[in-house]
Amino acid sequence: MVTHVPAETHGDERGALLNFLAEQRGGIRRAVLALTDEQASSRPSASELSLAGLVKHVAEVEQYWISLAKGEPPAVKRDRSNWHECFVLVDGETVASQLDYWEKVAAETEAFIRSAPSLDDTFALPDMPWFPPEGRVSLRWLVLHLIRETARHAGHADIIRESLDGKTAFELVALAES
């Protein structure tokens, strides 16, 4: 645990879930602090992951899932032909532009989850081979999934950042607070 997630108001499950999601987003945001786009786009390991790519990916994934829950098309349509672009900056994109986009997505997520009648409300899973046919999930599942997805990539971001310049998550928290 790098930062403390404040306890929710008694019984505020939505607030607790959204606070944990925000904490994981913060880990990725901090991983790009004080880096140039070139540094954030570099790949210091055998992996093809970069910090810039992770920022872009988690923003797109979060937006995708919220649009799915709303029954709307995603802002960015990905398929086999352009999936790779989900992990790299293209066409003048910058880390700053992706962070700004992610901030808007995060606000949309929060507003949607807070305004939903119930976290028990469900929506259809996409028709993908790894999901059950005609599967449905709750909004609670959605937020837990976003926490899991973001946390997984926050761990990747920690390793990539430390590989770039030796800064650990604790040092980045201190940097962000200064």
C-alpha atoms as an extended CHARMM CRD file, in Angstrom:
* protein
*
       178  EXT
         1         1  MET       CA              0.0000000000        0.0000000000        0.0000000000  PROA      1               0.0000000000
         2         2  VAL       CA              1.5640000000        3.2420000000       -1.1190000000  PROA      2               0.0000000000
         3         3  THR       CA             -1.2610000000        5.6160000000       -0.2290000000  PROA      3               0.0000000000
         4         4  HSD       CA             -4.0970000000        5.3470000000        2.2580000000  PROA      4               0.0000000000
         5         5  VAL       CA             -7.6220000000        5.0480000000        0.9430000000  PROA      5               0.0000000000
         6         6  PRO       CA             -9.8730000000        6.8890000000        3.3840000000  PROA      6               0.0000000000
         7         7  ALA       CA            -12.7280000000        4.9430000000        4.9080000000  PROA      7               0.0000000000
         8         8  GLU       CA            -16.0430000000        5.5920000000        3.2840000000  PROA      8               0.0000000000
         9         9  THR       CA            -18.9810000000        7.0480000000        5.1130000000  PROA      9               0.0000000000
        10        10  HSD       CA            -20.7070000000        4.1490000000        6.8530000000  PROA      10              0.0000000000
        11        11  GLY       CA            -22.5940000000        2.1810000000        4.2330000000  PROA      11              0.0000000000
        12        12  ASP       CA            -21.2340000000        4.1670000000        1.2640000000  PROA      12              0.0000000000
        13        13  GLU       CA            -20.2080000000        1.2210000000       -0.8970000000  PROA      13              0.0000000000
        14        14  ARG       CA            -20.0600000000        3.3400000000       -4.0400000000  PROA      14              0.0000000000
        15        15  GLY       CA            -17.7680000000        5.8350000000       -2.3750000000  PROA      15              0.0000000000
        16        16  ALA       CA            -15.4730000000        3.0890000000       -1.1290000000  PROA      16              0.0000000000
        17        17  LEU       CA            -15.2450000000        1.4240000000       -4.5380000000  PROA      17              0.0000000000
        18        18  LEU       CA            -14.6610000000        4.7310000000       -6.3300000000  PROA      18              0.0000000000
        19        19  ASN       CA            -11.9880000000        5.7390000000       -3.7840000000  PROA      19              0.0000000000
        20        20  PHE       CA            -10.1010000000        2.4900000000       -4.3580000000  PROA      20              0.0000000000
        21        21  LEU       CA            -10.3390000000        3.0110000000       -8.1210000000  PROA      21              0.0000000000
        22        22  ALA       CA             -9.0540000000        6.5850000000       -7.7520000000  PROA      22              0.0000000000
        23        23  GLU       CA             -6.1460000000        5.3350000000       -5.6390000000  PROA      23              0.0000000000
        24        24  GLN       CA             -5.0730000000        2.9100000000       -8.3670000000  PROA      24              0.0000000000
        25        25  ARG       CA             -5.4250000000        5.5970000000      -11.0340000000  PROA      25              0.0000000000
        26        26  GLY       CA             -3.1420000000        7.7550000000       -8.9090000000  PROA      26              0.0000000000
        27        27  GLY       CA             -0.4270000000        5.1080000000       -8.9930000000  PROA      27              0.0000000000
        28        28  ILE       CA             -0.3250000000        5.1930000000      -12.7770000000  PROA      28              0.0000000000
        29        29  ARG       CA             -0.5460000000        8.9810000000      -12.9220000000  PROA      29              0.0000000000
        30        30  ARG       CA              2.3710000000        9.3100000000      -10.5170000000  PROA      30              0.0000000000
        31        31  ALA       CA              4.4440000000        6.8910000000      -12.5980000000  PROA      31              0.0000000000
        32        32  VAL       CA              4.6670000000        9.4780000000      -15.3940000000  PROA      32              0.0000000000
        33        33  LEU       CA              5.5010000000       12.4400000000      -13.1440000000  PROA      33              0.0000000000
        34        34  ALA       CA              8.4050000000       14.5610000000      -14.3910000000  PROA      34              0.0000000000
        35        35  LEU       CA              8.9680000000       12.3890000000      -17.4710000000  PROA      35              0.0000000000
        36        36  THR       CA              9.0890000000       13.6080000000      -21.0500000000  PROA      36              0.0000000000
        37        37  ASP       CA              6.8310000000       11.9710000000      -23.6270000000  PROA      37              0.0000000000
        38        38  GLU       CA              9.9340000000       10.2700000000      -24.9970000000  PROA      38              0.0000000000
        39        39  GLN       CA             10.8540000000        8.8090000000      -21.5930000000  PROA      39              0.0000000000
        40        40  ALA       CA              7.2600000000        7.7690000000      -20.9090000000  PROA      40              0.0000000000
        41        41  SER       CA              7.0730000000        6.1050000000      -24.3230000000  PROA      41              0.0000000000
        42        42  SER       CA             10.2920000000        4.1470000000      -23.8720000000  PROA      42              0.0000000000
        43        43  ARG       CA             10.2640000000        0.4230000000      -23.1650000000  PROA      43              0.0000000000
        44        44  PRO       CA             13.0470000000       -0.3880000000      -20.6940000000  PROA      44              0.0000000000
        45        45  SER       CA             12.3410000000       -4.1210000000      -20.5550000000  PROA      45              0.0000000000
        46        46  ALA       CA             11.6380000000       -7.0280000000      -22.8570000000  PROA      46              0.0000000000
        47        47  SER       CA              7.9540000000       -6.1060000000      -22.6070000000  PROA      47              0.0000000000
        48        48  GLU       CA              6.3470000000       -3.8490000000      -25.1820000000  PROA      48              0.0000000000
        49        49  LEU       CA              4.6740000000       -1.8660000000      -22.3900000000  PROA      49              0.0000000000
        50        50  SER       CA              5.5100000000        1.7860000000      -21.8310000000  PROA      50              0.0000000000
        51        51  LEU       CA              4.1500000000        4.2130000000      -19.2680000000  PROA      51              0.0000000000
        52        52  ALA       CA              2.5580000000        6.3430000000      -21.9930000000  PROA      52              0.0000000000
        53        53  GLY       CA              0.9280000000        3.2460000000      -23.4350000000  PROA      53              0.0000000000
        54        54  LEU       CA             -0.3910000000        2.1810000000      -20.0440000000  PROA      54              0.0000000000
        55        55  VAL       CA             -1.9600000000        5.5950000000      -19.4370000000  PROA      55              0.0000000000
        56        56  LYS       CA             -3.6680000000        5.4710000000      -22.8220000000  PROA      56              0.0000000000
        57        57  HSD       CA             -4.7690000000        1.8510000000      -22.3760000000  PROA      57              0.0000000000
        58        58  VAL       CA             -6.3600000000        2.2460000000      -18.9540000000  PROA      58              0.0000000000
        59        59  ALA       CA             -8.2160000000        5.3780000000      -20.0690000000  PROA      59              0.0000000000
        60        60  GLU       CA             -9.5860000000        3.6180000000      -23.1410000000  PROA      60              0.0000000000
        61        61  VAL       CA            -10.5110000000        0.4830000000      -21.2130000000  PROA      61              0.0000000000
        62        62  GLU       CA            -12.3350000000        2.4330000000      -18.5130000000  PROA      62              0.0000000000
        63        63  GLN       CA            -14.2390000000        4.4400000000      -21.1160000000  PROA      63              0.0000000000
        64        64  TYR       CA            -15.0740000000        1.2470000000      -23.0220000000  PROA      64              0.0000000000
        65        65  TRP       CA            -16.6000000000       -0.4290000000      -19.9630000000  PROA      65              0.0000000000
        66        66  ILE       CA            -18.6050000000        2.6150000000      -18.9010000000  PROA      66              0.0000000000
        67        67  SER       CA            -19.9820000000        3.0110000000      -22.4320000000  PROA      67              0.0000000000
        68        68  LEU       CA            -20.8790000000       -0.6920000000      -22.4540000000  PROA      68              0.0000000000
        69        69  ALA       CA            -22.7570000000       -0.3070000000      -19.1600000000  PROA      69              0.0000000000
        70        70  LYS       CA            -24.5800000000        2.7240000000      -20.5710000000  PROA      70              0.0000000000
        71        71  GLY       CA            -25.4690000000        0.8660000000      -23.7640000000  PROA      71              0.0000000000
        72        72  GLU       CA            -23.4790000000        3.3360000000      -25.8720000000  PROA      72              0.0000000000
        73        73  PRO       CA            -20.7120000000        2.7380000000      -28.4180000000  PROA      73              0.0000000000
        74        74  PRO       CA            -17.1730000000        3.2080000000      -27.0990000000  PROA      74              0.0000000000
        75        75  ALA       CA            -15.3530000000        6.4360000000      -27.9240000000  PROA      75              0.0000000000
        76        76  VAL       CA            -12.6020000000        4.4360000000      -29.6270000000  PROA      76              0.0000000000
        77        77  LYS       CA            -13.4150000000        1.3210000000      -31.6220000000  PROA      77              0.0000000000
        78        78  ARG       CA            -10.6620000000       -1.2820000000      -31.3420000000  PROA      78              0.0000000000
        79        79  ASP       CA            -10.2730000000       -4.4650000000      -33.3270000000  PROA      79              0.0000000000
        80        80  ARG       CA             -7.3840000000       -6.5970000000      -34.5330000000  PROA      80              0.0000000000
        81        81  SER       CA             -6.3400000000       -3.9540000000      -37.0540000000  PROA      81              0.0000000000
        82        82  ASN       CA             -5.7290000000       -1.2100000000      -34.4870000000  PROA      82              0.0000000000
        83        83  TRP       CA             -5.4900000000       -2.9430000000      -31.0980000000  PROA      83              0.0000000000
        84        84  HSD       CA             -1.7570000000       -2.2070000000      -30.9450000000  PROA      84              0.0000000000
        85        85  GLU       CA             -2.5170000000        1.5360000000      -30.9900000000  PROA      85              0.0000000000
        86        86  CYS       CA             -4.1660000000        1.1530000000      -27.5910000000  PROA      86              0.0000000000
        87        87  PHE       CA             -0.6670000000        0.9430000000      -26.0610000000  PROA      87              0.0000000000
        88        88  VAL       CA              1.2440000000        3.6640000000      -27.9360000000  PROA      88              0.0000000000
        89        89  LEU       CA              0.9180000000        7.3750000000      -28.5450000000  PROA      89              0.0000000000
        90        90  VAL       CA             -0.1180000000        8.1070000000      -32.1450000000  PROA      90              0.0000000000
        91        91  ASP       CA             -1.1180000000       11.0960000000      -34.2840000000  PROA      91              0.0000000000
        92        92  GLY       CA              0.1780000000       13.8580000000      -32.0180000000  PROA      92              0.0000000000
        93        93  GLU       CA             -1.0360000000       12.2980000000      -28.7750000000  PROA      93              0.0000000000
        94        94  THR       CA              0.9530000000       13.1970000000      -25.6760000000  PROA      94              0.0000000000
        95        95  VAL       CA              1.0710000000       11.8950000000      -22.1440000000  PROA      95              0.0000000000
        96        96  ALA       CA             -0.5860000000       15.1430000000      -21.0370000000  PROA      96              0.0000000000
        97        97  SER       CA             -3.4230000000       14.7470000000      -23.5530000000  PROA      97              0.0000000000
        98        98  GLN       CA             -3.9930000000       11.1700000000      -22.4360000000  PROA      98              0.0000000000
        99        99  LEU       CA             -3.9870000000       12.1790000000      -18.7550000000  PROA      99              0.0000000000
       100       100  ASP       CA             -6.5360000000       14.9240000000      -19.5490000000  PROA      100             0.0000000000
       101       101  TYR       CA             -8.6790000000       12.4210000000      -21.4310000000  PROA      101             0.0000000000
       102       102  TRP       CA             -8.4480000000        9.9450000000      -18.5570000000  PROA      102             0.0000000000
       103       103  GLU       CA             -9.4920000000       12.6530000000      -16.0980000000  PROA      103             0.0000000000
       104       104  LYS       CA            -12.6760000000       13.2140000000      -18.1490000000  PROA      104             0.0000000000
       105       105  VAL       CA            -13.2850000000        9.4670000000      -18.3170000000  PROA      105             0.0000000000
       106       106  ALA       CA            -12.8150000000        9.1830000000      -14.5510000000  PROA      106             0.0000000000
       107       107  ALA       CA            -15.3390000000       11.9780000000      -13.9660000000  PROA      107             0.0000000000
       108       108  GLU       CA            -17.7860000000       10.2040000000      -16.3010000000  PROA      108             0.0000000000
       109       109  THR       CA            -17.2570000000        6.9460000000      -14.4070000000  PROA      109             0.0000000000
       110       110  GLU       CA            -17.8550000000        8.5840000000      -11.0590000000  PROA      110             0.0000000000
       111       111  ALA       CA            -20.9830000000       10.4230000000      -12.2190000000  PROA      111             0.0000000000
       112       112  PHE       CA            -22.3960000000        7.2840000000      -13.8110000000  PROA      112             0.0000000000
       113       113  ILE       CA            -21.7680000000        5.0380000000      -10.8140000000  PROA      113             0.0000000000
       114       114  ARG       CA            -23.0490000000        7.6230000000       -8.3090000000  PROA      114             0.0000000000
       115       115  SER       CA            -26.2240000000        8.2410000000      -10.3260000000  PROA      115             0.0000000000
       116       116  ALA       CA            -27.1190000000        4.6020000000      -10.9730000000  PROA      116             0.0000000000
       117       117  PRO       CA            -30.2070000000        3.4700000000       -9.0750000000  PROA      117             0.0000000000
       118       118  SER       CA            -28.3700000000        0.4080000000       -7.7330000000  PROA      118             0.0000000000
       119       119  LEU       CA            -24.9810000000       -1.2840000000       -7.9740000000  PROA      119             0.0000000000
       120       120  ASP       CA            -27.0430000000       -4.4360000000       -8.5320000000  PROA      120             0.0000000000
       121       121  ASP       CA            -28.2050000000       -3.0940000000      -11.9200000000  PROA      121             0.0000000000
       122       122  THR       CA            -26.8220000000       -5.2190000000      -14.7430000000  PROA      122             0.0000000000
       123       123  PHE       CA            -25.7460000000       -4.8870000000      -18.3330000000  PROA      123             0.0000000000
       124       124  ALA       CA            -24.8220000000       -7.3670000000      -21.0380000000  PROA      124             0.0000000000
       125       125  LEU       CA            -21.2620000000       -8.5260000000      -21.4550000000  PROA      125             0.0000000000
       126       126  PRO       CA            -19.7980000000       -8.1360000000      -24.9380000000  PROA      126             0.0000000000
       127       127  ASP       CA            -19.9210000000      -11.0760000000      -27.2900000000  PROA      127             0.0000000000
       128       128  MET       CA            -16.3620000000      -12.2900000000      -26.7380000000  PROA      128             0.0000000000
       129       129  PRO       CA            -15.1180000000      -15.8760000000      -26.4490000000  PROA      129             0.0000000000
       130       130  TRP       CA            -13.8730000000      -15.3580000000      -22.8740000000  PROA      130             0.0000000000
       131       131  PHE       CA            -17.2810000000      -14.2400000000      -21.5760000000  PROA      131             0.0000000000
       132       132  PRO       CA            -20.2370000000      -16.5550000000      -21.0500000000  PROA      132             0.0000000000
       133       133  PRO       CA            -22.8350000000      -16.4020000000      -23.8220000000  PROA      133             0.0000000000
       134       134  GLU       CA            -25.5380000000      -13.9030000000      -23.0010000000  PROA      134             0.0000000000
       135       135  GLY       CA            -23.6890000000      -13.0440000000      -19.7770000000  PROA      135             0.0000000000
       136       136  ARG       CA            -24.6310000000      -10.0990000000      -17.6320000000  PROA      136             0.0000000000
       137       137  VAL       CA            -22.7410000000       -8.3420000000      -14.8550000000  PROA      137             0.0000000000
       138       138  SER       CA            -23.6430000000       -5.7990000000      -12.2150000000  PROA      138             0.0000000000
       139       139  LEU       CA            -22.3410000000       -2.2750000000      -11.8650000000  PROA      139             0.0000000000
       140       140  ARG       CA            -20.6210000000       -3.5070000000       -8.6970000000  PROA      140             0.0000000000
       141       141  TRP       CA            -18.7690000000       -6.0870000000      -10.8280000000  PROA      141             0.0000000000
       142       142  LEU       CA            -17.8870000000       -3.3050000000      -13.2690000000  PROA      142             0.0000000000
       143       143  VAL       CA            -16.2210000000       -1.1200000000      -10.6390000000  PROA      143             0.0000000000
       144       144  LEU       CA            -14.4150000000       -4.1030000000       -9.1300000000  PROA      144             0.0000000000
       145       145  HSD       CA            -13.2270000000       -5.0460000000      -12.6320000000  PROA      145             0.0000000000
       146       146  LEU       CA            -11.9510000000       -1.4880000000      -13.2300000000  PROA      146             0.0000000000
       147       147  ILE       CA            -10.1140000000       -1.5910000000       -9.8930000000  PROA      147             0.0000000000
       148       148  ARG       CA             -8.5370000000       -4.9250000000      -10.8420000000  PROA      148             0.0000000000
       149       149  GLU       CA             -7.5690000000       -3.7730000000      -14.3470000000  PROA      149             0.0000000000
       150       150  THR       CA             -6.1290000000       -0.4790000000      -13.1230000000  PROA      150             0.0000000000
       151       151  ALA       CA             -4.2790000000       -2.0800000000      -10.2020000000  PROA      151             0.0000000000
       152       152  ARG       CA             -2.6970000000       -4.6640000000      -12.4730000000  PROA      152             0.0000000000
       153       153  HSD       CA             -1.3830000000       -1.9270000000      -14.7410000000  PROA      153             0.0000000000
       154       154  ALA       CA             -0.3330000000        0.2490000000      -11.7870000000  PROA      154             0.0000000000
       155       155  GLY       CA              1.9900000000       -2.6010000000      -10.8250000000  PROA      155             0.0000000000
       156       156  HSD       CA              3.3590000000       -2.6760000000      -14.3570000000  PROA      156             0.0000000000
       157       157  ALA       CA              3.8430000000        1.1050000000      -14.1740000000  PROA      157             0.0000000000
       158       158  ASP       CA              5.8040000000        0.7870000000      -10.9130000000  PROA      158             0.0000000000
       159       159  ILE       CA              8.2360000000       -1.6390000000      -12.5170000000  PROA      159             0.0000000000
       160       160  ILE       CA              8.6170000000        0.3760000000      -15.7120000000  PROA      160             0.0000000000
       161       161  ARG       CA              9.2320000000        3.6390000000      -13.8280000000  PROA      161             0.0000000000
       162       162  GLU       CA             11.7600000000        2.0740000000      -11.4990000000  PROA      162             0.0000000000
       163       163  SER       CA             13.5160000000        0.6010000000      -14.5520000000  PROA      163             0.0000000000
       164       164  LEU       CA             13.6930000000        4.0450000000      -16.1650000000  PROA      164             0.0000000000
       165       165  ASP       CA             15.2020000000        6.0860000000      -13.3620000000  PROA      165             0.0000000000
       166       166  GLY       CA             15.0900000000        4.0850000000      -10.1420000000  PROA      166             0.0000000000
       167       167  LYS       CA             12.1730000000        6.0400000000       -8.6510000000  PROA      167             0.0000000000
       168       168  THR       CA              9.9040000000        3.8660000000       -6.5340000000  PROA      168             0.0000000000
       169       169  ALA       CA              6.2130000000        4.3480000000       -5.8740000000  PROA      169             0.0000000000
       170       170  PHE       CA              6.9920000000        5.8290000000       -2.4460000000  PROA      170             0.0000000000
       171       171  GLU       CA              9.3670000000        8.3950000000       -3.9750000000  PROA      171             0.0000000000
       172       172  LEU       CA              6.7300000000        9.3080000000       -6.5470000000  PROA      172             0.0000000000
       173       173  VAL       CA              4.1240000000        9.8810000000       -3.8200000000  PROA      173             0.0000000000
       174       174  ALA       CA              6.5730000000       12.2660000000       -2.1370000000  PROA      174             0.0000000000
       175       175  LEU       CA              7.2700000000       13.9670000000       -5.4820000000  PROA      175             0.0000000000
       176       176  ALA       CA              3.5490000000       14.3820000000       -6.1550000000  PROA      176             0.0000000000
       177       177  GLU       CA              3.0120000000       15.9000000000       -2.7230000000  PROA      177             0.0000000000
       178       178  SER       CA              5.8810000000       18.3970000000       -3.0630000000  PROA      178             0.0000000000
